């Protein structure tokens, strides 16, 4: 991802087979909505799997997003919950501001 001036903002990637593309798309949308990189990655995600026909909703410590899950069920989705803490995720970033760099 690039800043408006063409400088590097972020390089994103992932692992997880069919979950990679939707996860990255959701992180990018979270960034575009103003979240910082940490919050954009940590926000629970939704994954729609075609085989088996199932929509998985990540559930964090704050609990289920009942309204979203009810809306998806109303649209015909077969919903299952996935504990966000079961998966192993890792984030690494290098942030440059002025002439200083931070790695977190």
C-alpha positions in Angstrom: 0.0 0.0 0.0 1.2 3.5 -0.8 0.6 6.9 0.7 -0.9 9.6 -1.6 2.7 10.9 -2.3 3.7 7.5 -3.5 5.8 6.5 -0.5 5.4 3.1 1.1 2.7 2.9 3.8 2.4 -0.9 4.4 3.1 -4.3 3.0 0.4 -6.8 3.9 0.3 -10.6 3.6 -1.2 -13.6 5.3 -1.5 -17.3 5.7 -4.5 -19.5 5.9 -5.5 -20.8 2.4 -8.9 -19.5 1.4 -9.0 -17.0 4.3 -6.0 -15.0 3.0 -7.8 -12.8 0.4 -10.9 -11.9 2.5 -8.7 -11.3 5.6 -6.4 -8.9 3.7 -9.4 -7.1 2.1 -11.0 -6.6 5.5 -7.7 -5.3 7.0 -7.4 -2.8 4.0 -11.0 -1.7 4.5 -10.4 -1.2 8.2 -7.3 1.0 7.4 -9.4 3.0 4.8 -12.0 3.6 7.6 -9.3 5.2 9.7 -8.1 2.4 12.0 -4.4 2.2 12.8 -2.6 -0.9 11.6 -2.9 -2.7 14.9 -6.6 -2.2 15.3 -7.2 -3.0 11.6 -5.5 -6.4 12.1 -7.0 -7.2 15.4 -10.6 -6.4 14.4 -12.7 -9.6 14.1 -13.3 -10.8 10.6 -16.0 -12.6 8.6 -15.2 -15.4 6.1 -17.6 -17.0 3.7 -16.6 -20.5 2.6 -18.2 -22.1 -0.4 -17.4 -25.7 0.4 -18.7 -26.4 3.0 -21.3 -23.6 2.6 -20.6 -21.7 5.8 -20.0 -18.1 7.0 -17.5 -18.0 9.9 -17.6 -15.0 12.2 -14.6 -14.4 14.5 -15.7 -13.7 18.1 -13.4 -11.8 20.4 -13.5 -11.2 24.1 -16.3 -8.6 23.7 -18.6 -11.4 22.5 -20.6 -12.0 19.4 -22.0 -9.2 17.2 -25.5 -10.5 17.5 -27.1 -7.9 15.1 -24.6 -8.7 12.3 -25.0 -12.5 12.8 -28.9 -12.1 12.8 -28.7 -10.0 9.6 -26.5 -12.7 7.9 -28.8 -15.5 8.9 -31.8 -13.5 7.6 -29.9 -13.3 4.2 -29.6 -17.1 4.3 -26.0 -17.6 5.6 -25.2 -20.7 7.6 -23.3 -19.0 10.5 -20.7 -20.5 12.8 -18.6 -18.7 15.4 -14.8 -18.9 15.5 -12.9 -17.9 18.7 -10.5 -15.2 17.6 -8.0 -16.5 20.2 -7.7 -20.0 18.8 -5.8 -19.0 15.7 -2.2 -18.0 15.9 -1.6 -14.6 14.2 1.4 -12.5 14.0 1.8 -8.9 12.9 5.0 -7.1 12.1 5.3 -3.6 10.9 7.8 -0.9 10.5 6.5 2.6 10.9 8.4 5.6 9.7 7.7 9.1 10.8 10.1 12.0 10.1 13.5 10.5 10.3 12.7 7.9 13.0 11.6 4.3 12.6 9.8 2.1 15.0 9.3 -1.7 14.8 6.4 -3.3 16.7 
